[in-house]
Amino acid sequence: MASETLRGRGRRGGQLTRAPQIQELGLIDAVIYTKRSEPGAKNRFVYYPDTLNRLPSERPSLADLFALWRTGILAGAFGMLKEPMVPKRPAAMTDETVGSFLARRVDKRIADNLVSAVFHGIYAGDIWQLSAKTLLGLAWQLEGRYGSALGGFFRMQSEDQRPHQVTIVHPVDLQVAKAMNEEIDLDPHFAKSLKDASVFTFKDGQQTLVRALQSAVEAKGNVEIRTQAPIQSFKALEGGDMGVEIVSGDEASPSTQSFDLAISTLRNNDITPYVTVMTVNLYYPNPTLLPVQGFGYLIPQSIPFEQNPERALGVIFDSSAIKGQDTVEGTKITVMMGGHWWDGWESYPSQEEGLQMAKRVVERHIGITDEPTAHLVNLSRDCIPQYTLGYSDRLKNFAEGITDEFKGRLRVVGSQFNGVGVNDCITGAWNVARGLREEGWKGRSCGLDKIIDSREWIVVPASEMAYVKREGLDKRGDGGL
Ligand SMILES: C=Cc1c2[nH]c(c1C)Cc1[nH]c(c(CCC(=O)O)c1C)Cc1[nH]c(c(C)c1CCC(=O)O)Cc1[nH]c(c(C)c1C=C)C2
């Protein structure tokens, strides 16, 4: 019943690194797509102040914008016009929260009513804690270089002699984009389907990918997959040997092994806090319960407690967002609750409490009073890392520390380092794996080359950040995390 989706266009590597994996594992026929033109892709809503507002699509009409304006959700949007005139941040400012950046440069109301909802829908996080330098990387860099994000964008275009649109990227991101173009070869039909899709998933859910990967790896014969063997500790080998000594397994009877090189997805609690999210899947036999067709809706931080005492973050309209997964008709939705709202909680709602809370959310917000005939409640503890203020400095310290200690024999991958999307993590893993080829595994990289590399960001044609090898598959290089 769970309804995870994969983004057609993710940040950084987009689907690029995942697509060849799907192709190589022979899973292309198991993929189902939601096309960009379908309501499930186009219609994303924000609940404000007590109604669903459709977020502007790629090309919003004047009527769309006017409808949004009337609800008040766009209050403060005129701040965009004065943004080029807002003084540049002081030189001593090394980071700022997303909320503070927007309040300073545009208007606090836009941050609270609109942007906080979008950040709920990605990080389940609080814009007043998350880092603008990391998560609004492009805008942060443009302000740093030109004194303004919006004005800077246009100045960057006009100052550049090249005929096409340019963007600003970190040299390491450019290098990765070039490598993808050189090394990734996609079936043109598959590439076209992905290009036309907003999200894609598998008929039997995302587990399809994990299971196929497991089978493929096991079939190689030289790989052993061990589960239920938590890492207890690890350290660099001593006595002149290069490598990592790892203690794993049961605390009572751990085993110690040495490796020439280890790739770790373990988290480090000094770099980011995490948030806990509860997801409640609800199924109703009545297929016409949704007030609108679309992907779902998000709830901004400005919604008062009385309208959202359950601390819901958003609701996905699964049966509208993804077609082709279900064997029976009906309405399927997922209520997502918690995230930063539950920071510091020592205990969380039980499964039964979660179910009741989710039912109250959809009754209050979208008038669904039917009784669901099936449900699934899942509490994901500490599931999404929060790139809070100062994250990039903490990550840099960490990267320098492990490089010093392990001299390249420990490399790291995962959502704490690469981004919260599945695509981000696969891109990170792809890049680390590439770096091991030939003599690469003997090098000093710890897998976090970008954060260690202090070169200036560079202006390049936006097309250089796109996958152009086959059918123009889209890859956005927005310079974020
Ligand atoms: C309500 C909570 C959440 C919803 N999804 C997530 C949460 C916490 C988790 C999530 N959403 C996105 C990612 C990144 C995945 C990737 O890039 O591969 C994660 C971990 C993507 C995303 N979802 C929404 C947006 C605007 C984005 C950014 C990328 C994009 O534009 O595609 C919107 C959104 N998320 C949720 C809803 C209900 C919703 C919009 C109505 C649920």
Ligand as a Chemical Component Dictionary entry (heavy atoms), coordinates in Angstrom:
data_LIG
# 
_chem_comp.id                   LIG 
_chem_comp.type                 NON-POLYMER 
_chem_comp.pdbx_formal_charge   0 
_chem_comp.three_letter_code    LIG 
# 
loop_
_chem_comp_atom.comp_id 
_chem_comp_atom.atom_id 
_chem_comp_atom.alt_atom_id 
_chem_comp_atom.type_symbol 
_chem_comp_atom.charge 
_chem_comp_atom.model_Cartn_x 
_chem_comp_atom.model_Cartn_y 
_chem_comp_atom.model_Cartn_z 
_chem_comp_atom.pdbx_ordinal 
LIG C1  C1  C 0 4.596  15.971 3.419  1  
LIG C2  C2  C 0 5.767  15.448 3.581  2  
LIG C3  C3  C 0 6.620  14.865 2.551  3  
LIG C4  C4  C 0 6.262  14.494 1.208  4  
LIG N1  N1  N 0 7.363  13.950 0.630  5  
LIG C5  C5  C 0 8.417  13.988 1.486  6  
LIG C6  C6  C 0 7.974  14.546 2.713  7  
LIG C7  C7  C 0 8.802  14.746 3.949  8  
LIG C8  C8  C 0 9.775  13.514 1.215  9  
LIG C9  C9  C 0 10.375 13.976 -0.066 10 
LIG N2  N2  N 0 9.806  14.697 -1.069 11 
LIG C10 C10 C 0 10.711 14.900 -2.067 12 
LIG C11 C11 C 0 11.916 14.288 -1.678 13 
LIG C12 C12 C 0 13.169 14.283 -2.494 14 
LIG C13 C13 C 0 13.118 13.138 -3.440 15 
LIG C14 C14 C 0 13.908 13.344 -4.673 16 
LIG O1  O1  O 0 14.277 14.465 -5.028 17 
LIG O2  O2  O 0 14.151 12.324 -5.279 18 
LIG C15 C15 C 0 11.709 13.704 -0.435 19 
LIG C16 C16 C 0 12.683 12.915 0.412  20 
LIG C17 C17 C 0 10.496 15.567 -3.364 21 
LIG C18 C18 C 0 9.503  16.659 -3.402 22 
LIG N3  N3  N 0 8.197  16.551 -3.005 23 
LIG C19 C19 C 0 7.562  17.744 -3.187 24 
LIG C20 C20 C 0 8.504  18.658 -3.755 25 
LIG C21 C21 C 0 8.210  20.095 -4.113 26 
LIG C22 C22 C 0 9.712  17.974 -3.902 27 
LIG C23 C23 C 0 11.019 18.560 -4.497 28 
LIG C24 C24 C 0 11.410 18.008 -5.799 29 
LIG C25 C25 C 0 10.395 18.127 -6.902 30 
LIG O3  O3  O 0 9.883  19.205 -7.183 31 
LIG O4  O4  O 0 10.090 17.138 -7.495 32 
LIG C26 C26 C 0 6.163  18.073 -2.893 33 
LIG C27 C27 C 0 5.403  17.169 -1.984 34 
LIG N4  N4  N 0 5.881  16.260 -1.117 35 
LIG C28 C28 C 0 4.836  15.672 -0.432 36 
LIG C29 C29 C 0 3.624  16.263 -0.909 37 
LIG C30 C30 C 0 2.247  15.927 -0.420 38 
LIG C31 C31 C 0 4.000  17.204 -1.865 39 
LIG C32 C32 C 0 3.182  18.132 -2.702 40 
LIG C33 C33 C 0 1.958  18.285 -2.738 41 
LIG C34 C34 C 0 4.951  14.621 0.581  42 
# 
loop_
_chem_comp_bond.comp_id 
_chem_comp_bond.atom_id_1 
_chem_comp_bond.atom_id_2 
_chem_comp_bond.value_order 
_chem_comp_bond.pdbx_ordinal 
LIG C1  C2  DOUB 1  
LIG C2  C3  SING 2  
LIG C3  C4  DOUB 3  
LIG C3  C6  SING 4  
LIG C4  N1  SING 5  
LIG C4  C34 SING 6  
LIG N1  C5  SING 7  
LIG C5  C6  DOUB 8  
LIG C5  C8  SING 9  
LIG C6  C7  SING 10 
LIG C8  C9  SING 11 
LIG C9  N2  SING 12 
LIG C9  C15 DOUB 13 
LIG N2  C10 SING 14 
LIG C10 C11 DOUB 15 
LIG C10 C17 SING 16 
LIG C11 C12 SING 17 
LIG C11 C15 SING 18 
LIG C12 C13 SING 19 
LIG C13 C14 SING 20 
LIG C14 O1  DOUB 21 
LIG C14 O2  SING 22 
LIG C15 C16 SING 23 
LIG C17 C18 SING 24 
LIG C18 N3  SING 25 
LIG C18 C22 DOUB 26 
LIG N3  C19 SING 27 
LIG C19 C20 DOUB 28 
LIG C19 C26 SING 29 
LIG C20 C21 SING 30 
LIG C20 C22 SING 31 
LIG C22 C23 SING 32 
LIG C23 C24 SING 33 
LIG C24 C25 SING 34 
LIG C25 O3  DOUB 35 
LIG C25 O4  SING 36 
LIG C26 C27 SING 37 
LIG C27 N4  SING 38 
LIG C27 C31 DOUB 39 
LIG N4  C28 SING 40 
LIG C28 C29 DOUB 41 
LIG C28 C34 SING 42 
LIG C29 C30 SING 43 
LIG C29 C31 SING 44 
LIG C31 C32 SING 45 
LIG C32 C33 DOUB 46 
# 
